[in-house]
Amino acid sequence: MEKINRAQAFANQAKAESYMSAKKILEINPHHPIIKVLLERVKSSDDSATLDEASNSYIDLLYQMALMNSGF
Protein backbone atom coordinates (compact mmCIF):
# COMPACT_ATOMS: atom_id res chain seq x y z
CA MET A 1 0.00 0.00 0.00
CA GLU A 2 2.88 2.36 0.71
CA LYS A 3 4.23 1.89 -2.81
CA ILE A 4 0.88 2.72 -4.37
CA ASN A 5 0.46 5.82 -2.25
CA ARG A 6 3.97 7.08 -3.09
CA ALA A 7 3.48 6.43 -6.80
CA GLN A 8 0.40 8.65 -7.11
CA ALA A 9 1.16 11.89 -8.90
CA PHE A 10 -0.53 14.25 -6.47
CA ALA A 11 0.09 12.41 -3.24
CA ASN A 12 0.99 14.59 -0.30
CA GLN A 13 4.23 13.04 0.91
CA ALA A 14 4.24 15.00 4.18
CA LYS A 15 0.95 13.47 5.31
CA ALA A 16 1.77 10.03 3.97
CA GLU A 17 4.73 9.70 6.30
CA SER A 18 2.58 10.02 9.40
CA TYR A 19 -0.19 7.53 8.71
CA MET A 20 0.88 5.33 5.78
CA SER A 21 4.28 4.29 7.02
CA ALA A 22 4.33 0.86 8.56
CA LYS A 23 6.96 -0.33 10.97
CA LYS A 24 9.28 -2.71 9.14
CA ILE A 25 10.03 -6.03 10.81
CA LEU A 26 12.62 -8.53 9.64
CA GLU A 27 11.80 -12.04 10.79
CA ILE A 28 14.42 -14.75 10.50
CA ASN A 29 13.45 -18.41 10.40
CA PRO A 30 16.11 -20.15 12.54
CA HIS A 31 15.20 -23.54 11.04
CA HIS A 32 15.90 -22.55 7.43
CA PRO A 33 18.97 -24.31 5.96
CA ILE A 34 20.60 -21.04 4.84
CA ILE A 35 20.36 -19.57 8.34
CA LYS A 36 21.73 -22.79 9.83
CA VAL A 37 24.75 -22.65 7.48
CA LEU A 38 25.36 -18.98 8.32
CA LEU A 39 25.16 -19.78 12.04
CA GLU A 40 27.76 -22.51 11.66
CA ARG A 41 30.03 -20.12 9.75
CA VAL A 42 29.70 -17.53 12.51
CA LYS A 43 30.44 -20.12 15.19
CA SER A 44 33.46 -21.47 13.30
CA SER A 45 35.02 -18.08 12.56
CA ASP A 46 38.14 -17.45 14.62
CA ASP A 47 37.27 -13.82 15.38
CA SER A 48 33.72 -12.86 16.30
CA ALA A 49 34.04 -9.47 14.56
CA THR A 50 35.08 -10.82 11.14
CA LEU A 51 33.54 -13.30 8.74
CA ASP A 52 34.74 -14.60 5.41
CA GLU A 53 33.77 -12.70 2.26
CA ALA A 54 31.19 -15.28 1.16
CA SER A 55 29.31 -15.11 4.47
CA ASN A 56 29.25 -11.33 4.35
CA SER A 57 27.92 -11.48 0.79
CA TYR A 58 25.16 -13.92 1.75
CA ILE A 59 24.10 -11.83 4.73
CA ASP A 60 24.06 -8.65 2.64
CA LEU A 61 22.05 -10.40 -0.09
CA LEU A 62 19.44 -11.62 2.40
CA TYR A 63 19.12 -8.15 3.89
CA GLN A 64 18.83 -6.43 0.48
CA MET A 65 16.16 -8.93 -0.63
CA ALA A 66 14.18 -8.27 2.55
CA LEU A 67 14.35 -4.53 1.87
CA MET A 68 13.14 -5.02 -1.70
CA ASN A 69 10.24 -7.20 -0.60
CA SER A 70 9.16 -4.66 2.01
CA GLY A 71 9.02 -1.81 -0.49
CA PHE A 72 12.28 0.06 -0.03
Secondary structure, DSSP 8 states (H G I E B T S, - for coil): -HHHHHHSTT--HHHHHHHT---------TTSHHHHHHHHHHHH-SSTT---HHHHHHHHHHHHHHHHHHT-
